[in-house]
Amino acid sequence: MAAVAKDHSLSTPLLSSDQPQPQPHVIVTVQDGPDLPQPETDPGPLFQSGDENRRNPYAFIGAHDEFEVPGSSTIDPFRNHTPNVEGFYECLKILICLPIALLRLVLFGLSLTVGYLITRLALCGWKDRHNPMPKWRCLLMWVTRFCGRAILFSFGYKALNFISFFMPQFLNSPSYHWIKRKGKPAPREIAPIVVSNHVSYIDPIFFFYEIFPTIVSADTHDSMPFVGTIIRAMQVIYVDRFSKPSRKHAVNEIKRKASCNRFPRVLLFPEGTTSNGRVLLSFQIGAFIPGYPVQPVAVRYPYVHFDQSWGNITLAMLMFRMFTQFHNFMEVEYLPLVYPNENRKENAVHFSQRTGRAIASALNVAQTAHSYGDFMLLAKAAESKQENPSLYMVELGWVQSSLHLSVVEALEFLEIFLSMNPDPSGLVEFRDFLRALRLKPCGLSEKMFDFIDVQKMGKITFKQFLLGSANILKQPLFWRACDVSFGECAISGNDHILKQELQDAVSLSIPSLNTEEIHGLFSLFDVDNDDRVSRDDFISCLRRHPLLIALFAPKLLHRGSSIADQNLVEEVL
């Protein structure tokens, strides 16, 4: 889109009727096929100049200077509220529970070892992993499932005796009171897909025992000791969340296994990561694309002194704290099924939103636009020793859906922003902005900073920098502008730009660059450090620093009509 409109309705015009329109505007028409008819007349210049260029350095590619920057949320959905041992009661309790913790650790190690060996036996000689696991192997996995329940017991989730294990009707008896269960799993034939919120590593252990599902998991889990072997027995569907082909393959596997009753249920945690349980993260839509009925499950961990969520706390510390509690509580609520609407064609996004609302309502929490990407932003900020890493979360679920920005791109923008040396409040000043982009104070650089500084504070936040950069990067004319800019700069005809050629090109935007300044700017474009800027270098630099496309606006506008592309732009007067 040419801009991020405040009203996301597709029926809302980009320009309201009450706005003056003295200038011609540009309508972008993208044509897929090469055989479409060509216009008979020259449509005019590709990049338009006008009054807006005097204040908006990106108007020439269609970017508006009033892009939407929603208010920053104060919620940190990944914060564990008891990461450290504090208070006399907790210290005393840990001291008392240390002997118990040793016994629990032994039980945990023994259960994990037995479960691992039995799983290896169940997988031994099984080559046809594409089809459902044979019944005798599934029966053998019951031993591992019991070991999973013993692991829960070792973590203080008391409550299973042998009667309740072999007689499920006793699961709601007092002997099961420390894992409180409400409702029950729907028959697999009715609801082949189960989705749950994700709070702790305890969640998948419980579901492994309870329903022995096929799970969707990150491909990195396959190499984890013990765990990788056990989830392979669950006929896990691996996915690389950063690979589009991998995600597509995972959706196809979900659909294939959900459609066959010989496979177990398919379990997904659509949040994609753990939260602290006080909010529900935005859902990934992979579970909802196949269009099968879904059973939502709400998981809670009530506590007074110890937060069991797996947030900003190490796994070792979380396990130690669990081992040193008298007991831990868990509540699992199986909710009514959510069906895809049959009376109209419903897309996966709406289906996921309805399911998310059902879980959020059961948990009595709000669903935010935070996603797994926000956790990665948080982790990267923490790794760089930022004083308050939570300032760098941007509710990336909304950003991804609105601007189609990937997590990898968001992380690259964060890396650039952190190089600007933000202050403890997460704000960057004009001089640090210039330093990171190898620019000097001038009229154009002030306009570039002002474009990002939507609140006109003289400082910018990461959210403003991210959305402003993404707003430029996702303009339909951006990549065309990059390509044409390279051609206009590489005048020697050698398909690369020399330092003098770059200086000549940007001198129209920033005059009087000294030797040191042009060297700094050239080094930013010379990605492979070979003293010349190839087309790949040039495009790669502008992809990472889309704000720099403004440097070439005068060059493009000066050559206006010679770079018109009849297949891309149609000017309407």
C-alpha positions as CSV (number, residue, x, y, z in Angstrom):
1,M,0.0,0.0,0.0
2,A,1.1,3.5,-0.6
3,A,0.5,4.4,3.0
4,V,-0.8,2.8,6.2
5,A,-4.3,4.2,6.4
6,K,-5.9,4.8,9.8
7,D,-9.0,3.1,8.5
8,H,-8.1,-0.4,7.4
9,S,-11.4,-1.0,5.5
10,L,-10.8,-1.8,1.8
11,S,-13.8,0.2,0.9
12,T,-12.4,3.4,2.4
13,P,-10.7,5.8,-0.1
14,L,-7.1,6.5,0.4
15,L,-7.8,10.2,-0.1
16,S,-10.9,11.6,1.6
17,S,-13.2,13.8,-0.4
18,D,-12.6,16.8,1.9
19,Q,-8.9,17.0,1.2
20,P,-7.8,19.4,-1.5
21,Q,-6.3,17.7,-4.6
22,P,-4.6,20.3,-6.7
23,Q,-1.9,17.9,-7.8
24,P,-2.2,14.9,-10.1
25,H,-2.0,11.7,-8.2
26,V,-0.7,8.3,-9.1
27,I,-2.6,5.1,-9.3
28,V,-0.5,2.0,-9.4
29,T,-1.7,-0.9,-11.6
30,V,0.3,-4.1,-11.3
31,Q,-0.1,-6.4,-14.3
32,D,0.9,-10.1,-14.0
33,G,1.2,-11.2,-17.6
34,P,3.5,-10.0,-20.3
35,D,0.9,-10.2,-23.0
36,L,-1.4,-7.5,-21.6
37,P,-2.1,-4.6,-23.9
38,Q,0.2,-1.6,-23.7
39,P,-1.1,2.0,-23.5
40,E,-0.7,3.8,-26.7
41,T,0.6,7.1,-25.1
42,D,3.5,7.9,-22.8
43,P,2.0,7.7,-19.3
44,G,4.4,10.4,-18.0
45,P,7.1,10.4,-15.4
46,L,7.3,7.4,-13.0
47,F,8.4,9.5,-10.0
48,Q,6.4,12.7,-9.4
49,S,7.6,15.9,-7.9
50,G,5.4,18.5,-6.3
51,D,4.8,20.6,-3.3
52,E,4.8,17.6,-0.9
53,N,8.5,17.0,-1.7
54,R,9.4,20.2,0.0
55,R,8.5,18.6,3.4
56,N,8.3,14.9,2.7
57,P,11.4,13.4,1.1
58,Y,9.6,10.2,0.2
59,A,6.6,11.6,-1.6
60,F,8.2,10.8,-5.0
61,I,7.6,7.1,-4.4
62,G,4.1,7.6,-3.0
63,A,4.9,7.5,0.8
64,H,2.8,9.8,2.8
65,D,4.3,11.5,5.9
66,E,1.3,10.7,8.2
67,F,1.7,6.9,8.5
68,E,0.1,5.3,11.4
69,V,2.1,4.7,14.6
70,P,-0.2,3.1,17.2
71,G,0.5,3.9,20.8
72,S,3.1,1.7,22.5
73,S,1.7,-1.0,24.9
74,T,3.0,-1.0,28.5
75,I,2.3,-4.8,28.7
76,D,5.3,-7.2,28.7
77,P,3.7,-10.5,27.9
78,F,6.9,-12.4,28.4
79,R,7.8,-11.2,31.9
80,N,8.0,-13.7,34.7
81,H,6.9,-11.9,37.8
82,T,9.0,-13.9,40.2
83,P,12.3,-14.5,38.4
84,N,14.4,-14.2,41.6
85,V,14.1,-15.7,45.0
86,E,12.8,-12.9,47.3
87,G,11.5,-12.8,50.8
88,F,12.0,-14.8,54.0
89,Y,9.2,-17.2,53.2
90,E,10.6,-18.2,49.9
91,C,14.1,-18.7,51.2
92,L,12.8,-20.8,54.1
93,K,10.6,-22.9,51.8
94,I,13.5,-23.6,49.5
95,L,15.7,-24.6,52.4
96,I,13.0,-27.0,53.7
97,C,12.3,-28.4,50.3
98,L,15.9,-29.1,49.3
99,P,15.8,-32.8,50.4
100,I,12.5,-33.1,48.6
101,A,14.0,-31.4,45.5
102,L,16.8,-34.0,45.4
103,L,14.2,-36.8,45.5
104,R,12.2,-35.1,42.8
105,L,15.3,-34.6,40.7
106,V,16.0,-38.4,40.9
107,L,12.4,-39.2,39.9
108,F,12.6,-36.7,37.0
109,G,15.9,-38.2,35.8
110,L,14.7,-41.8,36.1
111,S,11.3,-41.1,34.4
112,L,13.1,-39.3,31.5
113,T,15.6,-42.1,31.1
114,V,12.9,-44.8,31.1
115,G,10.7,-42.9,28.8
116,Y,13.5,-42.2,26.4
117,L,14.6,-45.9,26.3
118,I,11.0,-47.1,25.8
119,T,10.5,-44.6,23.0
120,R,13.7,-45.7,21.3
121,L,12.3,-49.3,21.5
122,A,9.0,-48.1,20.0
123,L,10.8,-46.4,17.1
124,C,13.3,-49.2,16.5
125,G,12.9,-50.6,13.0
126,W,10.0,-48.3,12.1
127,K,10.8,-46.9,8.6
128,D,7.4,-45.8,7.4
129,R,7.0,-42.5,9.3
130,H,4.7,-41.1,6.7
131,N,1.8,-43.3,7.9
132,P,0.2,-43.7,11.4
133,M,2.2,-45.5,14.0
134,P,1.3,-49.2,14.3
135,K,-0.9,-50.0,17.3
136,W,1.6,-52.2,19.1
137,R,4.1,-49.3,19.1
138,C,1.4,-47.0,20.3
139,L,0.7,-49.4,23.2
140,L,4.4,-49.4,24.0
141,M,4.3,-45.6,24.1
142,W,1.8,-45.8,27.1
143,V,4.9,-46.5,29.2
144,T,6.5,-43.2,28.1
145,R,3.2,-41.4,28.7
146,F,3.1,-42.7,32.2
147,C,6.7,-41.5,32.6
148,G,5.5,-38.1,31.4
149,R,2.9,-38.1,34.2
150,A,5.7,-39.0,36.7
151,I,7.7,-36.0,35.4
152,L,4.7,-33.8,36.2
153,F,4.6,-35.3,39.7
154,S,8.3,-34.6,40.1
155,F,7.6,-31.0,39.4
156,G,5.1,-30.8,42.2
157,Y,1.9,-31.4,40.1
158,K,0.6,-34.0,42.4
159,A,-2.1,-36.2,41.9
160,L,-2.2,-39.3,40.0
161,N,-2.6,-42.7,41.4
162,F,-2.6,-45.9,39.5
163,I,-6.4,-46.2,39.6
164,S,-6.9,-42.8,37.9
165,F,-4.2,-43.7,35.4
166,F,-6.0,-46.9,34.2
167,M,-9.5,-45.7,35.0
168,P,-10.0,-42.2,33.5
169,Q,-13.4,-41.7,35.2
170,F,-11.4,-41.0,38.4
171,L,-9.5,-38.1,36.8
172,N,-11.9,-35.6,38.4
173,S,-11.7,-37.3,41.8
174,P,-9.8,-35.6,44.8
175,S,-6.7,-37.6,43.8
176,Y,-6.4,-35.3,40.8
177,H,-7.0,-32.0,42.5
178,W,-3.6,-30.4,41.9
179,I,-4.1,-30.6,38.1
180,K,-7.6,-29.3,37.9
181,R,-9.4,-30.3,34.7
182,K,-12.6,-28.8,33.4
183,G,-14.4,-30.3,30.5
184,K,-13.0,-33.1,28.4
185,P,-11.3,-33.7,25.0
186,A,-13.8,-34.0,22.2
187,P,-13.7,-37.2,20.2
188,R,-11.0,-37.1,17.6
189,E,-13.5,-37.7,14.8
190,I,-15.3,-34.5,15.7
191,A,-12.3,-32.2,16.5
192,P,-9.1,-33.4,14.9
193,I,-7.2,-30.2,15.9
194,V,-6.6,-28.9,19.4
195,V,-5.2,-25.5,20.1
196,S,-4.0,-24.1,23.4
197,N,-2.4,-21.1,24.9
198,H,1.2,-21.7,25.8
199,V,2.6,-20.7,29.2
200,S,5.3,-23.2,30.3
201,Y,7.2,-26.3,29.1
202,I,4.8,-28.1,31.3
203,D,2.0,-27.7,28.8
204,P,3.3,-30.1,26.1
205,I,4.2,-32.7,28.8
206,F,0.6,-32.6,30.1
207,F,-0.9,-33.0,26.6
208,F,1.6,-35.7,25.8
209,Y,0.2,-37.7,28.7
210,E,-3.4,-36.7,28.3
211,I,-4.1,-37.1,24.6
212,F,-0.8,-38.2,23.0
213,P,-1.2,-35.9,20.0
214,T,0.8,-35.1,16.9
215,I,2.4,-31.8,17.6
216,V,3.7,-29.0,15.4
217,S,7.1,-28.0,16.6
218,A,10.1,-25.9,15.6
219,D,12.6,-28.0,13.6
220,T,15.3,-27.0,16.1
221,H,13.7,-29.2,18.7
222,D,14.6,-32.4,16.8
223,S,18.2,-32.1,18.0
224,M,17.4,-31.7,21.7
225,P,18.6,-34.6,23.8
226,F,15.8,-36.9,24.9
227,V,13.1,-34.5,23.8
228,G,13.8,-34.9,20.0
229,T,13.4,-38.7,20.2
230,I,10.1,-38.5,22.2
231,I,8.5,-36.0,19.9
232,R,9.5,-38.0,16.8
233,A,7.3,-40.8,18.3
234,M,4.5,-38.3,18.3
235,Q,4.9,-38.0,14.6
236,V,5.8,-34.4,15.0
237,I,5.3,-31.9,12.2
238,Y,8.4,-29.8,12.0
239,V,8.4,-26.2,10.8
240,D,11.0,-23.6,10.2
241,R,9.0,-20.4,11.0
242,F,11.3,-18.3,8.9
243,S,10.9,-20.4,5.8
244,K,7.8,-19.9,3.7
245,P,8.1,-23.4,2.0
246,S,8.5,-25.0,5.4
247,R,5.4,-23.3,6.7
248,K,3.4,-24.3,3.6
249,H,4.6,-27.9,4.0
250,A,3.6,-27.8,7.7
251,V,0.1,-26.7,6.8
252,N,-0.2,-29.5,4.2
253,E,0.9,-32.0,6.9
254,I,-1.6,-30.6,9.4
255,K,-4.4,-31.0,6.8
256,R,-3.3,-34.5,5.9
257,K,-3.0,-35.8,9.4
258,A,-6.2,-34.1,10.6
259,S,-8.2,-35.6,7.8
260,C,-7.2,-39.2,8.7
261,N,-8.7,-40.6,11.9
262,R,-5.9,-43.2,12.2
263,F,-3.6,-40.3,13.2
264,P,-3.8,-38.8,16.7
265,R,-5.2,-35.3,17.2
266,V,-3.0,-32.5,16.0
267,L,-2.0,-30.1,18.8
268,L,-0.8,-26.6,18.1
269,F,0.2,-23.7,20.3
270,P,-0.7,-20.9,17.8
271,E,0.9,-18.2,19.9
272,G,4.2,-19.7,18.7
273,T,6.0,-19.2,22.1
274,T,5.3,-19.0,25.8
275,S,3.8,-16.0,27.5
276,N,3.2,-15.2,31.2
277,G,-0.4,-16.2,30.9
278,R,-1.7,-12.7,31.7
279,V,-2.5,-12.0,28.1
280,L,-3.0,-14.0,25.0
281,L,-0.6,-13.4,22.1
282,S,-1.7,-13.0,18.5
283,F,-2.3,-16.4,16.8
284,Q,-0.4,-17.8,13.8
285,I,-3.0,-19.1,11.4
286,G,-1.5,-22.5,10.4
287,A,-4.0,-24.5,12.6
288,F,-7.0,-22.8,10.9
289,I,-6.1,-22.9,7.2
290,P,-7.2,-26.6,6.8
291,G,-10.7,-25.5,7.9
292,Y,-11.5,-28.3,10.4
293,P,-13.3,-27.9,13.7
294,V,-11.0,-26.9,16.5
295,Q,-11.1,-27.5,20.2
296,P,-9.6,-24.7,22.2
297,V,-8.0,-25.4,25.5
298,A,-7.3,-22.8,28.2
299,V,-4.3,-23.5,30.5
300,R,-3.7,-21.6,33.8
301,Y,-1.1,-21.8,36.5
302,P,-2.5,-20.2,39.6
303,Y,0.1,-19.1,42.1
304,V,0.8,-16.9,45.1
305,H,4.6,-16.9,45.5
306,F,6.0,-18.5,42.4
307,D,5.1,-17.6,38.8
308,Q,5.5,-20.8,36.8
309,S,5.5,-19.1,33.3
310,W,8.6,-19.6,31.1
311,G,9.4,-15.9,30.3
312,N,12.5,-14.0,31.1
313,I,13.8,-16.7,33.4
314,T,16.3,-19.5,32.5
315,L,15.1,-23.0,32.2
316,A,17.5,-24.2,34.9
317,M,16.2,-21.6,37.4
318,L,12.5,-22.4,36.5
319,M,13.1,-26.1,37.1
320,F,14.9,-25.4,40.4
321,R,12.1,-23.2,41.6
322,M,9.5,-25.9,40.7
323,F,11.5,-28.6,42.5
324,T,11.6,-26.5,45.6
325,Q,7.9,-25.8,45.9
326,F,5.6,-27.7,48.2
327,H,3.3,-28.2,45.3
328,N,2.4,-26.4,42.0
329,F,-1.1,-25.9,40.6
330,M,-2.3,-26.3,37.0
331,E,-5.8,-25.8,35.5
332,V,-6.8,-27.2,32.1
333,E,-10.2,-26.2,30.6
334,Y,-11.4,-27.9,27.5
335,L,-13.7,-25.4,25.8
336,P,-16.6,-25.9,23.3
337,L,-15.6,-26.6,19.8
338,V,-15.1,-23.7,17.3
339,Y,-16.4,-24.5,13.8
340,P,-15.5,-22.7,10.6
341,N,-18.5,-20.8,9.3
342,E,-20.3,-22.9,6.7
343,N,-22.8,-20.2,5.6
344,R,-20.0,-18.1,4.1
345,K,-16.4,-18.6,3.1
346,E,-14.4,-17.7,6.2
347,N,-10.7,-17.1,5.9
348,A,-8.2,-18.5,8.4
349,V,-7.5,-15.1,10.0
350,H,-11.2,-14.7,11.1
351,F,-11.3,-18.3,12.2
352,S,-8.2,-17.8,14.4
353,Q,-9.6,-14.6,15.8
354,R,-12.8,-16.3,16.9
355,T,-10.8,-19.1,18.5
356,G,-8.5,-16.6,20.2
357,R,-11.5,-14.7,21.6
358,A,-12.9,-18.0,23.1
359,I,-9.6,-18.8,24.9
360,A,-9.1,-15.2,26.0
361,S,-12.6,-15.1,27.4
362,A,-12.1,-18.3,29.3
363,L,-8.8,-17.0,30.8
364,N,-10.4,-13.6,31.4
365,V,-7.4,-11.9,29.7
366,A,-7.0,-9.6,26.7
367,Q,-5.5,-10.8,23.4
368,T,-2.7,-8.5,22.3
369,A,-0.9,-8.1,18.9
370,H,2.4,-9.3,20.4
371,S,3.9,-12.3,18.7
372,Y,6.9,-14.6,18.7
373,G,8.7,-11.8,16.8
374,D,8.3,-9.5,19.8
375,F,10.1,-12.1,22.0
376,M,13.0,-12.1,19.5
377,L,13.1,-8.3,19.6
378,L,13.1,-8.4,23.4
379,A,15.9,-11.0,23.4
380,K,18.0,-9.1,21.0
381,A,17.6,-5.9,23.0
382,A,18.5,-7.7,26.2
383,E,21.5,-9.3,24.5
384,S,22.7,-5.8,23.7
385,K,22.5,-4.8,27.4
386,Q,19.6,-2.3,26.9
387,E,18.4,-1.0,30.3
388,N,14.7,-1.7,29.5
389,P,14.4,-4.3,26.7
390,S,10.6,-4.3,26.7
391,L,10.7,-0.9,25.1
392,Y,11.7,-2.5,21.8
393,M,8.6,-4.7,21.5
394,V,6.2,-3.3,18.9
395,E,3.3,-5.7,18.8
396,L,4.8,-7.3,15.7
397,G,1.7,-9.3,15.0
398,W,-0.1,-6.1,13.9
399,V,3.0,-4.9,12.0
400,Q,3.3,-8.2,10.1
401,S,-0.4,-8.2,9.1
402,S,-0.5,-4.5,8.2
403,L,2.8,-4.1,6.4
404,H,3.8,-7.7,5.6
405,L,7.1,-7.2,7.4
406,S,8.9,-10.3,8.3
407,V,10.5,-11.0,11.7
408,V,13.9,-11.1,10.1
409,E,13.4,-7.7,8.6
410,A,12.2,-6.3,12.0
411,L,15.4,-7.7,13.7
412,E,17.6,-6.1,11.1
413,F,15.9,-2.7,11.7
414,L,16.4,-3.2,15.4
415,E,20.1,-3.9,14.9
416,I,20.4,-0.6,13.0
417,F,18.4,1.3,15.6
418,L,20.6,-0.1,18.4
419,S,23.6,1.1,16.5
420,M,22.2,4.6,17.0
421,N,22.9,4.4,20.8
422,P,19.4,4.8,22.2
423,D,19.1,6.4,25.7
424,P,17.7,4.4,28.7
425,S,14.2,5.5,27.6
426,G,14.7,3.9,24.2
427,L,14.9,7.2,22.3
428,V,17.4,8.3,19.6
429,E,18.5,11.8,18.9
430,F,19.1,13.5,15.6
431,R,22.9,13.3,15.8
432,D,22.9,9.6,16.5
433,F,20.4,9.0,13.7
434,L,22.8,10.8,11.3
435,R,25.9,8.9,12.6
436,A,24.3,5.5,11.9
437,L,23.2,6.4,8.4
438,R,26.5,8.2,7.6
439,L,24.8,11.5,6.9
440,K,25.6,15.0,7.9
441,P,23.2,17.7,9.2
442,C,21.4,19.3,6.2
443,G,18.0,20.1,4.9
444,L,17.4,16.6,3.5
445,S,18.6,14.8,6.6
446,E,16.4,16.9,8.8
447,K,13.4,16.0,6.6
448,M,14.3,12.3,6.8
449,F,14.4,12.5,10.6
450,D,11.2,14.6,10.7
451,F,9.5,11.9,8.6
452,I,10.2,9.4,11.3
453,D,9.6,11.7,14.2
454,V,5.8,11.7,13.9
455,Q,5.3,13.1,17.4
456,K,7.8,16.0,16.7
457,M,9.7,15.4,19.9
458,G,13.1,15.7,18.4
459,K,13.7,12.1,19.3
460,I,12.5,8.9,17.8
461,T,11.5,5.5,19.2
462,F,12.2,2.1,17.7
463,K,8.5,1.7,16.8
464,Q,8.6,4.9,14.9
465,F,11.8,4.0,13.1
466,L,10.5,0.5,12.3
467,L,7.1,1.6,11.0
468,G,8.6,4.6,9.1
469,S,11.2,2.4,7.4
470,A,8.7,-0.4,6.7
471,N,6.3,2.2,5.2
472,I,9.0,3.2,2.7
473,L,10.2,-0.4,2.1
474,K,6.7,-1.6,1.2
475,Q,5.8,1.1,-1.2
476,P,5.0,-0.3,-4.7
477,L,7.5,2.0,-6.3
478,F,10.4,1.5,-3.9
479,W,12.1,-1.4,-5.7
480,R,11.7,0.3,-9.0
481,A,13.2,3.4,-7.5
482,C,16.2,1.4,-6.3
483,D,16.8,-0.2,-9.7
484,V,16.5,3.1,-11.5
485,S,18.7,4.9,-9.0
486,F,21.5,2.3,-9.6
487,G,21.3,2.8,-13.3
488,E,21.4,6.6,-12.9
489,C,24.5,6.4,-10.7
490,A,26.5,3.7,-12.6
491,I,27.2,6.0,-15.5
492,S,30.5,4.3,-16.4
493,G,28.6,1.4,-17.8
494,N,30.5,-1.2,-15.8
495,D,27.5,-2.3,-13.8
496,H,29.0,-0.9,-10.6
497,I,29.2,2.4,-8.9
498,L,32.5,4.0,-8.0
499,K,33.1,6.4,-5.1
500,Q,33.2,9.4,-7.4
501,E,30.0,8.4,-9.1
502,L,28.2,8.0,-5.8
503,Q,29.4,11.4,-4.7
504,D,28.2,13.0,-7.9
505,A,24.8,11.4,-7.5
506,V,24.2,12.4,-3.9
507,S,25.6,15.9,-4.3
508,L,22.3,17.0,-5.7
509,S,20.8,16.0,-2.3
510,I,23.6,16.8,0.1
511,P,26.1,19.2,-1.4
512,S,29.6,19.8,-0.1
513,L,30.4,16.4,1.2
514,N,34.0,16.1,2.3
515,T,36.2,13.1,1.7
516,E,35.6,11.5,5.1
517,E,31.8,11.9,4.7
518,I,31.6,10.4,1.2
519,H,33.9,7.6,2.3
520,G,31.5,6.7,5.2
521,L,28.5,6.8,2.9
522,F,30.3,4.7,0.3
523,S,31.4,2.1,2.9
524,L,27.7,1.7,3.8
525,F,26.8,0.8,0.2
526,D,29.9,-1.2,-0.4
527,V,28.6,-4.3,1.4
528,D,31.3,-6.7,0.3
529,N,34.2,-4.2,0.8
530,D,35.6,-4.4,-2.7
531,D,35.8,-0.6,-3.3
532,R,32.9,-0.6,-5.7
533,V,29.2,-0.9,-5.3
534,S,27.6,-3.7,-7.4
535,R,23.9,-3.8,-8.1
536,D,23.5,-6.4,-5.3
537,D,25.4,-4.2,-2.9
538,F,23.2,-1.2,-3.8
539,I,19.9,-3.1,-3.5
540,S,21.0,-4.8,-0.2
541,C,22.0,-1.5,1.4
542,L,18.7,0.2,0.5
543,R,16.8,-2.9,1.7
544,R,18.5,-2.5,5.1
545,H,18.4,1.3,5.0
546,P,15.3,2.2,3.0
547,L,15.4,5.8,4.3
548,L,18.5,6.4,2.1
549,I,16.4,6.2,-1.1
550,A,15.7,9.9,-0.5
551,L,19.3,10.6,-1.4
552,F,18.5,9.8,-5.0
553,A,15.2,11.6,-5.3
554,P,16.7,14.7,-7.1
555,K,18.5,12.4,-9.5
556,L,15.3,10.5,-10.3
557,L,13.1,13.6,-10.6
558,H,15.7,15.4,-12.7
559,R,15.5,12.5,-15.2
560,G,11.7,12.1,-14.7
561,S,10.2,11.2,-18.0
562,S,13.1,9.0,-19.3
563,I,12.4,6.4,-16.7
564,A,8.7,6.0,-17.1
565,D,7.5,2.4,-17.1
566,Q,4.3,1.9,-19.0
567,N,3.6,-1.4,-17.5
568,L,3.8,-0.1,-13.9
569,V,2.3,3.3,-13.5
570,E,-0.6,5.1,-15.0
571,E,-1.0,8.8,-14.3
572,V,-4.6,10.0,-13.9
573,L,-5.1,13.8,-14.2
